[in-house]
Amino acid sequence: MSGIWLDLLRAGALVLVFEGIMPFLSPARMRQTMRMMSELDDKVLRGIGFASMLIGVALLYLLRN
C-alpha cells in the first residue's frame, strides 16, 4: 500500500478516535448537544461546517512536511 493511502487510513482512524471521545465520556451531554444542533438553522450549520473545513485545511497547510 502506498504512503498516501496509508496516511489517509491513519487520518480516518484518528477521526474515528476523536469522534468517539464525547459519546464515550458523556453520552447524555452528547445527546443534549445533538438536540441543540438539530434546532440550529441550516445556514448556521453550513457556516460552522465551512469554518471547520477552513481551519482543517489551514492546519494541514501549516503542518505539511
Legacy VTK file of the C-alpha trace (Angstrom):
# vtk DataFile Version 3.0
C-alpha trace
ASCII
DATASET POLYDATA
POINTS 65 float
0.000 0.000 0.000
1.445 3.370 -0.985
2.275 6.038 1.556
-0.589 8.357 0.652
-3.230 5.642 1.153
-1.667 4.617 4.452
-1.698 8.247 5.613
-5.339 8.558 4.562
-6.278 5.433 6.522
-4.400 6.716 9.575
-6.204 10.058 9.327
-9.547 8.254 9.077
-8.719 6.157 12.127
-7.791 9.290 14.063
-11.096 10.913 13.097
-12.940 7.873 14.493
-10.996 8.132 17.759
-11.831 11.834 18.159
-15.469 11.304 17.163
-15.829 8.578 19.794
-14.434 10.546 22.736
-17.556 12.615 23.505
-20.150 9.814 23.401
-17.824 7.608 25.457
-17.136 10.173 28.175
-20.560 11.802 28.397
-23.372 10.252 26.363
-26.056 12.447 27.977
-24.175 15.642 27.138
-23.610 14.377 23.600
-27.351 13.760 23.203
-28.117 17.241 24.539
-25.610 18.837 22.173
-27.053 16.955 19.194
-30.551 18.085 20.184
-29.376 21.708 20.310
-27.631 21.368 16.943
-30.772 19.942 15.348
-32.565 23.180 16.244
-29.990 25.405 14.506
-30.790 26.958 11.157
-29.262 25.237 8.105
-27.331 28.403 7.280
-25.658 28.380 10.707
-24.728 24.692 10.408
-23.249 25.296 6.946
-21.215 28.184 8.353
-19.904 26.003 11.178
-19.036 23.239 8.712
-17.305 25.663 6.361
-15.294 27.238 9.190
-14.291 23.769 10.376
-13.094 22.814 6.900
-11.108 26.049 6.542
-9.415 25.504 9.903
-8.601 21.914 8.912
-7.120 22.953 5.581
-5.093 25.705 7.268
-3.735 23.228 9.829
-2.833 20.748 7.112
-1.039 23.522 5.231
0.896 24.600 8.327
1.823 21.038 9.311
2.866 19.789 5.878
6.292 18.202 5.554
LINES 1 66
65 0 1 2 3 4 5 6 7 8 9 10 11 12 13 14 15 16 17 18 19 20 21 22 23 24 25 26 27 28 29 30 31 32 33 34 35 36 37 38 39 40 41 42 43 44 45 46 47 48 49 50 51 52 53 54 55 56 57 58 59 60 61 62 63 64
